[in-house]
């Protein structure tokens, strides 16, 4: 399964949560919050793989 992701940004100081937008084939771009603590490797595993790529820029957390 391949997913399109855009606009990743950290949403907490510890950098354990990332808000992204996912491109759903039927509903278009939808918001999603990824938690690094999540052990689920099905869908979140795909998101984690994308975020861990060297060329992925994640916007810094802003208070």
PDBQT receptor file of N, H, CA, C and O in Angstrom, charges set to zero:
ATOM      1  N   UNK A   1       0.847  -1.183   0.000  1.00  0.00    +0.000 N 
ATOM      2  CA  UNK A   1       0.000   0.000   0.000  1.00  0.00    +0.000 C 
ATOM      3  C   UNK A   1       0.891   1.245   0.000  1.00  0.00    +0.000 C 
ATOM      4  O   UNK A   1       1.815   1.357   0.806  1.00  0.00    +0.000 OA
ATOM      5  N   UNK A   2       0.608   2.161  -0.899  1.00  0.00    +0.000 N 
ATOM      6  H   UNK A   2      -0.142   2.069  -1.554  1.00  0.00    +0.000 HD
ATOM      7  CA  UNK A   2       1.350   3.413  -0.949  1.00  0.00    +0.000 C 
ATOM      8  C   UNK A   2       0.407   4.546  -0.565  1.00  0.00    +0.000 C 
ATOM      9  O   UNK A   2      -0.745   4.581  -0.998  1.00  0.00    +0.000 OA
ATOM     10  N   UNK A   3       0.905   5.467   0.246  1.00  0.00    +0.000 N 
ATOM     11  H   UNK A   3       1.841   5.438   0.597  1.00  0.00    +0.000 HD
ATOM     12  CA  UNK A   3       0.082   6.598   0.651  1.00  0.00    +0.000 C 
ATOM     13  C   UNK A   3       0.807   7.896   0.342  1.00  0.00    +0.000 C 
ATOM     14  O   UNK A   3       2.036   7.964   0.367  1.00  0.00    +0.000 OA
ATOM     15  N   UNK A   4       0.017   8.928   0.048  1.00  0.00    +0.000 N 
ATOM     16  H   UNK A   4      -0.982   8.873   0.028  1.00  0.00    +0.000 HD
ATOM     17  CA  UNK A   4       0.572  10.263  -0.150  1.00  0.00    +0.000 C 
ATOM     18  C   UNK A   4       0.379  11.046   1.137  1.00  0.00    +0.000 C 
ATOM     19  O   UNK A   4      -0.702  11.040   1.726  1.00  0.00    +0.000 OA
ATOM     20  N   UNK A   5       1.433  11.719   1.564  1.00  0.00    +0.000 N 
ATOM     21  H   UNK A   5       2.311  11.724   1.086  1.00  0.00    +0.000 HD
ATOM     22  CA  UNK A   5       1.405  12.497   2.799  1.00  0.00    +0.000 C 
ATOM     23  C   UNK A   5       1.987  13.868   2.510  1.00  0.00    +0.000 C 
ATOM     24  O   UNK A   5       2.948  14.001   1.752  1.00  0.00    +0.000 OA
ATOM     25  N   UNK A   6       1.391  14.897   3.127  1.00  0.00    +0.000 N 
ATOM     26  H   UNK A   6       0.611  14.790   3.743  1.00  0.00    +0.000 HD
ATOM     27  CA  UNK A   6       1.960  16.238   2.998  1.00  0.00    +0.000 C 
ATOM     28  C   UNK A   6       1.783  17.004   4.305  1.00  0.00    +0.000 C 
ATOM     29  O   UNK A   6       1.008  16.611   5.177  1.00  0.00    +0.000 OA
ATOM     30  N   UNK A   7       2.510  18.094   4.418  1.00  0.00    +0.000 N 
ATOM     31  H   UNK A   7       3.140  18.414   3.710  1.00  0.00    +0.000 HD
ATOM     32  CA  UNK A   7       2.448  19.035   5.537  1.00  0.00    +0.000 C 
ATOM     33  C   UNK A   7       2.707  18.414   6.914  1.00  0.00    +0.000 C 
ATOM     34  O   UNK A   7       1.953  18.695   7.845  1.00  0.00    +0.000 OA
ATOM     35  N   UNK A   8       3.740  17.585   7.080  1.00  0.00    +0.000 N 
ATOM     36  H   UNK A   8       4.353  17.357   6.323  1.00  0.00    +0.000 HD
ATOM     37  CA  UNK A   8       4.007  17.042   8.416  1.00  0.00    +0.000 C 
ATOM     38  C   UNK A   8       4.541  18.120   9.353  1.00  0.00    +0.000 C 
ATOM     39  O   UNK A   8       5.420  18.900   8.986  1.00  0.00    +0.000 OA
ATOM     40  N   UNK A   9       3.994  18.153  10.575  1.00  0.00    +0.000 N 
ATOM     41  H   UNK A   9       3.280  17.519  10.873  1.00  0.00    +0.000 HD
ATOM     42  CA  UNK A   9       4.506  19.092  11.581  1.00  0.00    +0.000 C 
ATOM     43  C   UNK A   9       4.331  18.500  12.969  1.00  0.00    +0.000 C 
ATOM     44  O   UNK A   9       3.312  17.886  13.283  1.00  0.00    +0.000 OA
ATOM     45  N   UNK A  10       5.370  18.705  13.802  1.00  0.00    +0.000 N 
ATOM     46  H   UNK A  10       6.198  19.204  13.546  1.00  0.00    +0.000 HD
ATOM     47  CA  UNK A  10       5.295  18.234  15.181  1.00  0.00    +0.000 C 
ATOM     48  C   UNK A  10       4.251  19.046  15.935  1.00  0.00    +0.000 C 
ATOM     49  O   UNK A  10       4.116  20.250  15.720  1.00  0.00    +0.000 OA
ATOM     50  N   UNK A  11       3.504  18.373  16.828  1.00  0.00    +0.000 N 
ATOM     51  H   UNK A  11       3.613  17.394  17.002  1.00  0.00    +0.000 HD
ATOM     52  CA  UNK A  11       2.451  19.057  17.577  1.00  0.00    +0.000 C 
ATOM     53  C   UNK A  11       2.688  19.038  19.082  1.00  0.00    +0.000 C 
ATOM     54  O   UNK A  11       1.808  19.412  19.856  1.00  0.00    +0.000 OA
ATOM     55  N   UNK A  12       3.879  18.601  19.498  1.00  0.00    +0.000 N 
ATOM     56  H   UNK A  12       4.595  18.297  18.869  1.00  0.00    +0.000 HD
ATOM     57  CA  UNK A  12       4.220  18.670  20.921  1.00  0.00    +0.000 C 
ATOM     58  C   UNK A  12       5.730  18.861  21.076  1.00  0.00    +0.000 C 
ATOM     59  O   UNK A  12       6.501  18.601  20.153  1.00  0.00    +0.000 OA
ATOM     60  N   UNK A  13       6.135  19.321  22.263  1.00  0.00    +0.000 N 
ATOM     61  H   UNK A  13       5.509  19.533  23.013  1.00  0.00    +0.000 HD
ATOM     62  CA  UNK A  13       7.553  19.605  22.534  1.00  0.00    +0.000 C 
ATOM     63  C   UNK A  13       8.432  18.368  22.436  1.00  0.00    +0.000 C 
ATOM     64  O   UNK A  13       9.579  18.454  21.996  1.00  0.00    +0.000 OA
ATOM     65  N   UNK A  14       7.908  17.224  22.842  1.00  0.00    +0.000 N 
ATOM     66  H   UNK A  14       6.977  17.154  23.200  1.00  0.00    +0.000 HD
ATOM     67  CA  UNK A  14       8.692  15.981  22.853  1.00  0.00    +0.000 C 
ATOM     68  C   UNK A  14       8.886  15.391  21.451  1.00  0.00    +0.000 C 
ATOM     69  O   UNK A  14       9.626  14.424  21.271  1.00  0.00    +0.000 OA
ATOM     70  N   UNK A  15       8.218  15.983  20.473  1.00  0.00    +0.000 N 
ATOM     71  H   UNK A  15       7.617  16.769  20.619  1.00  0.00    +0.000 HD
ATOM     72  CA  UNK A  15       8.279  15.506  19.083  1.00  0.00    +0.000 C 
ATOM     73  C   UNK A  15       7.877  14.037  18.962  1.00  0.00    +0.000 C 
ATOM     74  O   UNK A  15       8.534  13.248  18.283  1.00  0.00    +0.000 OA
ATOM     75  N   UNK A  16       6.783  13.692  19.637  1.00  0.00    +0.000 N 
ATOM     76  H   UNK A  16       6.249  14.332  20.188  1.00  0.00    +0.000 HD
ATOM     77  CA  UNK A  16       6.257  12.330  19.554  1.00  0.00    +0.000 C 
ATOM     78  C   UNK A  16       4.940  12.270  18.783  1.00  0.00    +0.000 C 
ATOM     79  O   UNK A  16       4.425  11.181  18.531  1.00  0.00    +0.000 OA
ATOM     80  N   UNK A  17       4.389  13.424  18.406  1.00  0.00    +0.000 N 
ATOM     81  H   UNK A  17       4.807  14.309  18.611  1.00  0.00    +0.000 HD
ATOM     82  CA  UNK A  17       3.156  13.501  17.625  1.00  0.00    +0.000 C 
ATOM     83  C   UNK A  17       3.414  14.346  16.393  1.00  0.00    +0.000 C 
ATOM     84  O   UNK A  17       4.089  15.373  16.456  1.00  0.00    +0.000 OA
ATOM     85  N   UNK A  18       2.869  13.901  15.272  1.00  0.00    +0.000 N 
ATOM     86  H   UNK A  18       2.321  13.066  15.220  1.00  0.00    +0.000 HD
ATOM     87  CA  UNK A  18       3.019  14.633  14.021  1.00  0.00    +0.000 C 
ATOM     88  C   UNK A  18       1.660  14.715  13.333  1.00  0.00    +0.000 C 
ATOM     89  O   UNK A  18       1.017  13.694  13.089  1.00  0.00    +0.000 OA
ATOM     90  N   UNK A  19       1.229  15.934  13.022  1.00  0.00    +0.000 N 
ATOM     91  H   UNK A  19       1.751  16.763  13.220  1.00  0.00    +0.000 HD
ATOM     92  CA  UNK A  19       0.031  16.120  12.208  1.00  0.00    +0.000 C 
ATOM     93  C   UNK A  19       0.442  16.072  10.746  1.00  0.00    +0.000 C 
ATOM     94  O   UNK A  19       1.444  16.667  10.351  1.00  0.00    +0.000 OA
ATOM     95  N   UNK A  20      -0.338  15.362   9.951  1.00  0.00    +0.000 N 
ATOM     96  H   UNK A  20      -1.153  14.878  10.272  1.00  0.00    +0.000 HD
ATOM     97  CA  UNK A  20      -0.087  15.272   8.516  1.00  0.00    +0.000 C 
ATOM     98  C   UNK A  20      -1.427  15.364   7.788  1.00  0.00    +0.000 C 
ATOM     99  O   UNK A  20      -2.489  15.345   8.409  1.00  0.00    +0.000 OA
ATOM    100  N   UNK A  21      -1.356  15.462   6.478  1.00  0.00    +0.000 N 
ATOM    101  H   UNK A  21      -0.493  15.477   5.973  1.00  0.00    +0.000 HD
ATOM    102  CA  UNK A  21      -2.532  15.316   5.633  1.00  0.00    +0.000 C 
ATOM    103  C   UNK A  21      -2.292  14.101   4.750  1.00  0.00    +0.000 C 
ATOM    104  O   UNK A  21      -1.227  13.956   4.150  1.00  0.00    +0.000 OA
ATOM    105  N   UNK A  22      -3.290  13.233   4.676  1.00  0.00    +0.000 N 
ATOM    106  H   UNK A  22      -4.155  13.350   5.163  1.00  0.00    +0.000 HD
ATOM    107  CA  UNK A  22      -3.220  12.002   3.885  1.00  0.00    +0.000 C 
ATOM    108  C   UNK A  22      -4.151  12.127   2.690  1.00  0.00    +0.000 C 
ATOM    109  O   UNK A  22      -5.261  12.643   2.816  1.00  0.00    +0.000 OA
ATOM    110  N   UNK A  23      -3.708  11.663   1.542  1.00  0.00    +0.000 N 
ATOM    111  H   UNK A  23      -2.806  11.245   1.439  1.00  0.00    +0.000 HD
ATOM    112  CA  UNK A  23      -4.543  11.704   0.345  1.00  0.00    +0.000 C 
ATOM    113  C   UNK A  23      -5.340  10.407   0.243  1.00  0.00    +0.000 C 
ATOM    114  O   UNK A  23      -4.802   9.355  -0.101  1.00  0.00    +0.000 OA
ATOM    115  N   UNK A  24      -6.623  10.505   0.547  1.00  0.00    +0.000 N 
ATOM    116  H   UNK A  24      -7.060  11.360   0.826  1.00  0.00    +0.000 HD
ATOM    117  CA  UNK A  24      -7.530   9.360   0.489  1.00  0.00    +0.000 C 
ATOM    118  C   UNK A  24      -8.116   9.288  -0.927  1.00  0.00    +0.000 C 
ATOM    119  O   UNK A  24      -8.524  10.314  -1.471  1.00  0.00    +0.000 OA
ATOM    120  N   UNK A  25      -8.164   8.093  -1.532  1.00  0.00    +0.000 N 
ATOM    121  H   UNK A  25      -7.833   7.260  -1.090  1.00  0.00    +0.000 HD
ATOM    122  CA  UNK A  25      -8.635   7.992  -2.915  1.00  0.00    +0.000 C 
ATOM    123  C   UNK A  25     -10.076   8.461  -3.119  1.00  0.00    +0.000 C 
ATOM    124  O   UNK A  25     -10.426   8.907  -4.212  1.00  0.00    +0.000 OA
ATOM    125  N   UNK A  26     -10.906   8.369  -2.098  1.00  0.00    +0.000 N 
ATOM    126  H   UNK A  26     -10.622   8.007  -1.210  1.00  0.00    +0.000 HD
ATOM    127  CA  UNK A  26     -12.308   8.768  -2.236  1.00  0.00    +0.000 C 
ATOM    128  C   UNK A  26     -12.589  10.146  -1.648  1.00  0.00    +0.000 C 
ATOM    129  O   UNK A  26     -13.388  10.902  -2.202  1.00  0.00    +0.000 OA
ATOM    130  N   UNK A  27     -11.934  10.485  -0.519  1.00  0.00    +0.000 N 
ATOM    131  H   UNK A  27     -11.286   9.871  -0.070  1.00  0.00    +0.000 HD
ATOM    132  CA  UNK A  27     -12.266  11.708   0.203  1.00  0.00    +0.000 C 
ATOM    133  C   UNK A  27     -11.264  12.839   0.015  1.00  0.00    +0.000 C 
ATOM    134  O   UNK A  27     -11.482  13.937   0.528  1.00  0.00    +0.000 OA
ATOM    135  N   UNK A  28     -10.184  12.605  -0.697  1.00  0.00    +0.000 N 
ATOM    136  H   UNK A  28     -10.007  11.713  -1.114  1.00  0.00    +0.000 HD
ATOM    137  CA  UNK A  28      -9.166  13.643  -0.901  1.00  0.00    +0.000 C 
ATOM    138  C   UNK A  28      -8.266  13.773   0.320  1.00  0.00    +0.000 C 
ATOM    139  O   UNK A  28      -8.075  12.815   1.069  1.00  0.00    +0.000 OA
ATOM    140  N   UNK A  29      -7.720  14.964   0.512  1.00  0.00    +0.000 N 
ATOM    141  H   UNK A  29      -7.876  15.742  -0.096  1.00  0.00    +0.000 HD
ATOM    142  CA  UNK A  29      -6.768  15.203   1.607  1.00  0.00    +0.000 C 
ATOM    143  C   UNK A  29      -7.505  15.295   2.936  1.00  0.00    +0.000 C 
ATOM    144  O   UNK A  29      -8.407  16.117   3.097  1.00  0.00    +0.000 OA
ATOM    145  N   UNK A  30      -7.117  14.448   3.888  1.00  0.00    +0.000 N 
ATOM    146  H   UNK A  30      -6.384  13.780   3.757  1.00  0.00    +0.000 HD
ATOM    147  CA  UNK A  30      -7.742  14.441   5.211  1.00  0.00    +0.000 C 
ATOM    148  C   UNK A  30      -6.662  14.578   6.287  1.00  0.00    +0.000 C 
ATOM    149  O   UNK A  30      -5.550  14.081   6.111  1.00  0.00    +0.000 OA
ATOM    150  N   UNK A  31      -6.983  15.252   7.405  1.00  0.00    +0.000 N 
ATOM    151  H   UNK A  31      -7.886  15.656   7.548  1.00  0.00    +0.000 HD
ATOM    152  CA  UNK A  31      -6.007  15.397   8.492  1.00  0.00    +0.000 C 
ATOM    153  C   UNK A  31      -5.853  14.089   9.264  1.00  0.00    +0.000 C 
ATOM    154  O   UNK A  31      -6.797  13.309   9.387  1.00  0.00    +0.000 OA
ATOM    155  N   UNK A  32      -4.636  13.865   9.783  1.00  0.00    +0.000 N 
ATOM    156  H   UNK A  32      -3.869  14.498   9.683  1.00  0.00    +0.000 HD
ATOM    157  CA  UNK A  32      -4.350  12.666  10.568  1.00  0.00    +0.000 C 
ATOM    158  C   UNK A  32      -3.235  12.994  11.549  1.00  0.00    +0.000 C 
ATOM    159  O   UNK A  32      -2.276  13.679  11.194  1.00  0.00    +0.000 OA
ATOM    160  N   UNK A  33      -3.354  12.513  12.772  1.00  0.00    +0.000 N 
ATOM    161  H   UNK A  33      -4.133  11.957  13.061  1.00  0.00    +0.000 HD
ATOM    162  CA  UNK A  33      -2.296  12.693  13.768  1.00  0.00    +0.000 C 
ATOM    163  C   UNK A  33      -1.623  11.355  14.022  1.00  0.00    +0.000 C 
ATOM    164  O   UNK A  33      -2.265  10.376  14.403  1.00  0.00    +0.000 OA
ATOM    165  N   UNK A  34      -0.312  11.337  13.799  1.00  0.00    +0.000 N 
ATOM    166  H   UNK A  34       0.209  12.132  13.490  1.00  0.00    +0.000 HD
ATOM    167  CA  UNK A  34       0.496  10.143  14.012  1.00  0.00    +0.000 C 
ATOM    168  C   UNK A  34       1.204  10.259  15.355  1.00  0.00    +0.000 C 
ATOM    169  O   UNK A  34       1.728  11.320  15.692  1.00  0.00    +0.000 OA
ATOM    170  N   UNK A  35       1.222   9.166  16.128  1.00  0.00    +0.000 N 
ATOM    171  H   UNK A  35       0.796   8.304  15.854  1.00  0.00    +0.000 HD
ATOM    172  CA  UNK A  35       1.901   9.114  17.422  1.00  0.00    +0.000 C 
ATOM    173  C   UNK A  35       3.049   8.110  17.321  1.00  0.00    +0.000 C 
ATOM    174  O   UNK A  35       2.830   6.939  17.012  1.00  0.00    +0.000 OA
ATOM    175  N   UNK A  36       4.277   8.574  17.584  1.00  0.00    +0.000 N 
ATOM    176  H   UNK A  36       4.455   9.526  17.836  1.00  0.00    +0.000 HD
ATOM    177  CA  UNK A  36       5.436   7.680  17.507  1.00  0.00    +0.000 C 
ATOM    178  C   UNK A  36       5.351   6.529  18.506  1.00  0.00    +0.000 C 
ATOM    179  O   UNK A  36       5.971   5.488  18.290  1.00  0.00    +0.000 OA
ATOM    180  N   UNK A  37       4.592   6.694  19.602  1.00  0.00    +0.000 N 
ATOM    181  H   UNK A  37       4.089   7.540  19.777  1.00  0.00    +0.000 HD
ATOM    182  CA  UNK A  37       4.481   5.630  20.603  1.00  0.00    +0.000 C 
ATOM    183  C   UNK A  37       3.602   4.480  20.138  1.00  0.00    +0.000 C 
ATOM    184  O   UNK A  37       3.630   3.404  20.736  1.00  0.00    +0.000 OA
ATOM    185  N   UNK A  38       2.827   4.684  19.089  1.00  0.00    +0.000 N 
ATOM    186  H   UNK A  38       2.805   5.557  18.603  1.00  0.00    +0.000 HD
ATOM    187  CA  UNK A  38       1.919   3.659  18.601  1.00  0.00    +0.000 C 
ATOM    188  C   UNK A  38       2.690   2.432  18.143  1.00  0.00    +0.000 C 
ATOM    189  O   UNK A  38       3.649   2.542  17.377  1.00  0.00    +0.000 OA
ATOM    190  N   UNK A  39       2.277   1.282  18.604  1.00  0.00    +0.000 N 
ATOM    191  H   UNK A  39       1.499   1.192  19.225  1.00  0.00    +0.000 HD
ATOM    192  CA  UNK A  39       2.947   0.024  18.258  1.00  0.00    +0.000 C 
ATOM    193  C   UNK A  39       2.355  -0.616  17.005  1.00  0.00    +0.000 C 
ATOM    194  O   UNK A  39       2.951  -1.530  16.437  1.00  0.00    +0.000 OA
ATOM    195  N   UNK A  40       1.183  -0.141  16.570  1.00  0.00    +0.000 N 
ATOM    196  H   UNK A  40       0.698   0.602  17.031  1.00  0.00    +0.000 HD
ATOM    197  CA  UNK A  40       0.523  -0.687  15.387  1.00  0.00    +0.000 C 
ATOM    198  C   UNK A  40       1.407  -0.492  14.161  1.00  0.00    +0.000 C 
ATOM    199  O   UNK A  40       1.808   0.632  13.859  1.00  0.00    +0.000 OA
ATOM    200  N   UNK A  41       1.706  -1.554  13.469  1.00  0.00    +0.000 N 
ATOM    201  H   UNK A  41       1.379  -2.466  13.715  1.00  0.00    +0.000 HD
ATOM    202  CA  UNK A  41       2.587  -1.465  12.309  1.00  0.00    +0.000 C 
ATOM    203  C   UNK A  41       1.832  -1.540  10.986  1.00  0.00    +0.000 C 
ATOM    204  O   UNK A  41       2.456  -1.501   9.926  1.00  0.00    +0.000 OA
ATOM    205  N   UNK A  42       0.512  -1.645  11.023  1.00  0.00    +0.000 N 
ATOM    206  H   UNK A  42       0.005  -1.677  11.885  1.00  0.00    +0.000 HD
ATOM    207  CA  UNK A  42      -0.215  -1.720   9.756  1.00  0.00    +0.000 C 
ATOM    208  C   UNK A  42      -0.201  -0.349   9.085  1.00  0.00    +0.000 C 
ATOM    209  O   UNK A  42       0.701  -0.063   8.298  1.00  0.00    +0.000 OA
ATOM    210  N   UNK A  43      -1.156   0.481   9.372  1.00  0.00    +0.000 N 
ATOM    211  H   UNK A  43      -1.889   0.248  10.012  1.00  0.00    +0.000 HD
ATOM    212  CA  UNK A  43      -1.221   1.806   8.749  1.00  0.00    +0.000 C 
ATOM    213  C   UNK A  43      -0.171   2.748   9.314  1.00  0.00    +0.000 C 
ATOM    214  O   UNK A  43       0.536   3.407   8.553  1.00  0.00    +0.000 OA
ATOM    215  N   UNK A  44      -0.056   2.823  10.636  1.00  0.00    +0.000 N 
ATOM    216  H   UNK A  44      -0.631   2.288  11.254  1.00  0.00    +0.000 HD
ATOM    217  CA  UNK A  44       0.927   3.726  11.242  1.00  0.00    +0.000 C 
ATOM    218  C   UNK A  44       2.351   3.352  10.851  1.00  0.00    +0.000 C 
ATOM    219  O   UNK A  44       3.230   4.213  10.824  1.00  0.00    +0.000 OA
ATOM    220  N   UNK A  45       2.584   2.104  10.554  1.00  0.00    +0.000 N 
ATOM    221  H   UNK A  45       1.869   1.404  10.575  1.00  0.00    +0.000 HD
ATOM    222  CA  UNK A  45       3.902   1.693  10.083  1.00  0.00    +0.000 C 
ATOM    223  C   UNK A  45       4.266   2.371   8.769  1.00  0.00    +0.000 C 
ATOM    224  O   UNK A  45       5.422   2.736   8.554  1.00  0.00    +0.000 OA
ATOM    225  N   UNK A  46       3.280   2.538   7.889  1.00  0.00    +0.000 N 
ATOM    226  H   UNK A  46       2.342   2.242   8.064  1.00  0.00    +0.000 HD
ATOM    227  CA  UNK A  46       3.514   3.242   6.628  1.00  0.00    +0.000 C 
ATOM    228  C   UNK A  46       3.814   4.716   6.863  1.00  0.00    +0.000 C 
ATOM    229  O   UNK A  46       4.703   5.286   6.231  1.00  0.00    +0.000 OA
ATOM    230  N   UNK A  47       3.071   5.324   7.772  1.00  0.00    +0.000 N 
ATOM    231  H   UNK A  47       2.349   4.861   8.286  1.00  0.00    +0.000 HD
ATOM    232  CA  UNK A  47       3.303   6.734   8.093  1.00  0.00    +0.000 C 
ATOM    233  C   UNK A  47       4.684   6.895   8.726  1.00  0.00    +0.000 C 
ATOM    234  O   UNK A  47       5.426   7.810   8.370  1.00  0.00    +0.000 OA
ATOM    235  N   UNK A  48       5.030   6.014   9.660  1.00  0.00    +0.000 N 
ATOM    236  H   UNK A  48       4.428   5.270   9.949  1.00  0.00    +0.000 HD
ATOM    237  CA  UNK A  48       6.342   6.068  10.316  1.00  0.00    +0.000 C 
ATOM    238  C   UNK A  48       7.468   5.940   9.281  1.00  0.00    +0.000 C 
ATOM    239  O   UNK A  48       8.456   6.672   9.336  1.00  0.00    +0.000 OA
ATOM    240  N   UNK A  49       7.308   5.022   8.359  1.00  0.00    +0.000 N 
ATOM    241  H   UNK A  49       6.505   4.428   8.315  1.00  0.00    +0.000 HD
ATOM    242  CA  UNK A  49       8.317   4.826   7.312  1.00  0.00    +0.000 C 
ATOM    243  C   UNK A  49       8.510   6.109   6.495  1.00  0.00    +0.000 C 
ATOM    244  O   UNK A  49       9.642   6.491   6.199  1.00  0.00    +0.000 OA
ATOM    245  N   UNK A  50       7.424   6.763   6.137  1.00  0.00    +0.000 N 
ATOM    246  H   UNK A  50       6.504   6.452   6.378  1.00  0.00    +0.000 HD
ATOM    247  CA  UNK A  50       7.507   8.022   5.386  1.00  0.00    +0.000 C 
ATOM    248  C   UNK A  50       8.213   9.101   6.201  1.00  0.00    +0.000 C 
ATOM    249  O   UNK A  50       9.103   9.780   5.688  1.00  0.00    +0.000 OA
ATOM    250  N   UNK A  51       7.824   9.264   7.465  1.00  0.00    +0.000 N 
ATOM    251  H   UNK A  51       7.102   8.713   7.881  1.00  0.00    +0.000 HD
ATOM    252  CA  UNK A  51       8.387  10.325   8.305  1.00  0.00    +0.000 C 
ATOM    253  C   UNK A  51       9.861  10.090   8.617  1.00  0.00    +0.000 C 
ATOM    254  O   UNK A  51      10.600  11.048   8.849  1.00  0.00    +0.000 OA
ATOM    255  N   UNK A  52      10.298   8.843   8.627  1.00  0.00    +0.000 N 
ATOM    256  H   UNK A  52       9.698   8.065   8.439  1.00  0.00    +0.000 HD
ATOM    257  CA  UNK A  52      11.687   8.525   8.957  1.00  0.00    +0.000 C 
ATOM    258  C   UNK A  52      12.640   8.614   7.767  1.00  0.00    +0.000 C 
ATOM    259  O   UNK A  52      13.844   8.421   7.930  1.00  0.00    +0.000 OA
ATOM    260  N   UNK A  53      12.124   8.901   6.585  1.00  0.00    +0.000 N 
ATOM    261  H   UNK A  53      11.145   9.058   6.452  1.00  0.00    +0.000 HD
ATOM    262  CA  UNK A  53      13.002   9.070   5.426  1.00  0.00    +0.000 C 
ATOM    263  C   UNK A  53      13.904  10.274   5.641  1.00  0.00    +0.000 C 
ATOM    264  O   UNK A  53      13.488  11.271   6.231  1.00  0.00    +0.000 OA
ATOM    265  N   UNK A  54      15.139  10.181   5.162  1.00  0.00    +0.000 N 
ATOM    266  H   UNK A  54      15.477   9.371   4.683  1.00  0.00    +0.000 HD
ATOM    267  CA  UNK A  54      16.119  11.257   5.357  1.00  0.00    +0.000 C 
ATOM    268  C   UNK A  54      15.675  12.578   4.745  1.00  0.00    +0.000 C 
ATOM    269  O   UNK A  54      15.968  13.638   5.297  1.00  0.00    +0.000 OA
ATOM    270  N   UNK A  55      14.979  12.537   3.624  1.00  0.00    +0.000 N 
ATOM    271  H   UNK A  55      14.741  11.676   3.175  1.00  0.00    +0.000 HD
ATOM    272  CA  UNK A  55      14.615  13.774   2.939  1.00  0.00    +0.000 C 
ATOM    273  C   UNK A  55      13.267  14.353   3.371  1.00  0.00    +0.000 C 
ATOM    274  O   UNK A  55      12.823  15.352   2.805  1.00  0.00    +0.000 OA
ATOM    275  N   UNK A  56      12.611  13.748   4.360  1.00  0.00    +0.000 N 
ATOM    276  H   UNK A  56      12.972  12.936   4.820  1.00  0.00    +0.000 HD
ATOM    277  CA  UNK A  56      11.335  14.261   4.844  1.00  0.00    +0.000 C 
ATOM    278  C   UNK A  56      11.572  15.386   5.842  1.00  0.00    +0.000 C 
ATOM    279  O   UNK A  56      12.228  15.194   6.866  1.00  0.00    +0.000 OA
ATOM    280  N   UNK A  57      11.033  16.554   5.536  1.00  0.00    +0.000 N 
ATOM    281  H   UNK A  57      10.500  16.710   4.704  1.00  0.00    +0.000 HD
ATOM    282  CA  UNK A  57      11.140  17.699   6.441  1.00  0.00    +0.000 C 
ATOM    283  C   UNK A  57       9.868  17.793   7.266  1.00  0.00    +0.000 C 
ATOM    284  O   UNK A  57       8.764  17.843   6.723  1.00  0.00    +0.000 OA
ATOM    285  N   UNK A  58      10.032  17.815   8.585  1.00  0.00    +0.000 N 
ATOM    286  H   UNK A  58      10.929  17.774   9.026  1.00  0.00    +0.000 HD
ATOM    287  CA  UNK A  58       8.894  17.939   9.495  1.00  0.00    +0.000 C 
ATOM    288  C   UNK A  58       8.984  19.307  10.146  1.00  0.00    +0.000 C 
ATOM    289  O   UNK A  58       9.994  19.652  10.758  1.00  0.00    +0.000 OA
ATOM    290  N   UNK A  59       7.916  20.083  10.008  1.00  0.00    +0.000 N 
ATOM    291  H   UNK A  59       7.095  19.803   9.510  1.00  0.00    +0.000 HD
ATOM    292  CA  UNK A  59       7.889  21.424  10.588  1.00  0.00    +0.000 C 
ATOM    293  C   UNK A  59       8.030  21.339  12.103  1.00  0.00    +0.000 C 
ATOM    294  O   UNK A  59       7.457  20.456  12.740  1.00  0.00    +0.000 OA
ATOM    295  N   UNK A  60       8.790  22.254  12.669  1.00  0.00    +0.000 N 
ATOM    296  H   UNK A  60       9.257  22.972  12.152  1.00  0.00    +0.000 HD
ATOM    297  CA  UNK A  60       9.043  22.267  14.115  1.00  0.00    +0.000 C 
ATOM    298  C   UNK A  60       7.780  22.631  14.893  1.00  0.00    +0.000 C 
ATOM    299  O   UNK A  60       6.876  23.281  14.367  1.00  0.00    +0.000 OA
ATOM    300  N   UNK A  61       7.737  22.204  16.146  1.00  0.00    +0.000 N 
ATOM    301  H   UNK A  61       8.472  21.676  16.572  1.00  0.00    +0.000 HD
ATOM    302  CA  UNK A  61       6.643  22.546  17.055  1.00  0.00    +0.000 C 
ATOM    303  C   UNK A  61       6.710  24.026  17.396  1.00  0.00    +0.000 C 
ATOM    304  O   UNK A  61       7.785  24.567  17.656  1.00  0.00    +0.000 OA
ATOM    305  N   UNK A  62       5.548  24.676  17.391  1.00  0.00    +0.000 N 
ATOM    306  H   UNK A  62       4.675  24.236  17.179  1.00  0.00    +0.000 HD
ATOM    307  CA  UNK A  62       5.453  26.089  17.775  1.00  0.00    +0.000 C 
ATOM    308  C   UNK A  62       4.409  26.213  18.865  1.00  0.00    +0.000 C 
ATOM    309  O   UNK A  62       3.289  25.722  18.728  1.00  0.00    +0.000 OA
ATOM    310  N   UNK A  63       4.780  26.866  19.936  1.00  0.00    +0.000 N 
ATOM    311  H   UNK A  63       5.690  27.266  20.048  1.00  0.00    +0.000 HD
ATOM    312  CA  UNK A  63       3.827  27.037  21.042  1.00  0.00    +0.000 C 
ATOM    313  C   UNK A  63       2.840  28.128  20.730  1.00  0.00    +0.000 C 
ATOM    314  O   UNK A  63       1.961  28.416  21.542  1.00  0.00    +0.000 OA
TER     315      UNK A  63
